[in-house]
Each structure stands twice: as C-alpha cells, then as structure tokens.
C-alpha cells in the first residue's frame, strides 16, 4: 500500500493522519490510534462509527444505498453524516468530527 495525497484530520483531537487511497475512514482512524466505536466491525450493520464531515466531502466516496438506508433507519441523516466504515478516502484534505451527536 502507498499513501495517497490525502490527509484526514480527526476532531476534536486535531489528530492529522496520512491516508491510503481507498481505505475507509474507520480503518484510517484505527491505524492512527483514534478511538472510534464500531459495534458491527465495519459491516454497515450499525451506526456507532458515524462521523460528521466538516470539510473534504468531495474527497470521499459517495454514500451508497446500504449506508444511506442504515443512517435513515437510525434517524442519523443530515449535516454530512457518514459511516466511517463505508466512507472511502480519495485524494485531498478531509476533516471529520468523531463526535457528531453534539452537532446534529
């Protein structure tokens, strides 16, 4: 694996991590010691890994139907909310809030 031209800033800790193109935000967080809950292990079966994309939404994969449906079922839509296990990193600078509930 090689690092892409991507970086992910995790709020509120302000930890900046280099990201591998195509890896999930969850994998990036865990690889850099960010404690991000994920009860289902990254299989899009819960919403515990939800994050709010503060900036860089265009540098993430588009939310697919299973992710959108899971968030809708749990009432967790809006304000750039994504599941970290489903959002794949592209190239660019991304800022995410790992504690989105205080904003939604």
Secondary structure as UniProt FT lines:
FT   STRAND          6..11
FT   TURN            12..14
FT   STRAND          15..19
FT   TURN            21..22
FT   HELIX           25..31
FT   TURN            32..33
FT   TURN            39..40
FT   TURN            48..49
FT   STRAND          50..55
FT   HELIX           57..59
FT   HELIX           65..73
FT   TURN            74..75
FT   TURN            79..80
FT   STRAND          81..83
FT   TURN            84..86
FT   STRAND          88..89
FT   STRAND          92..97
FT   HELIX           100..102
//
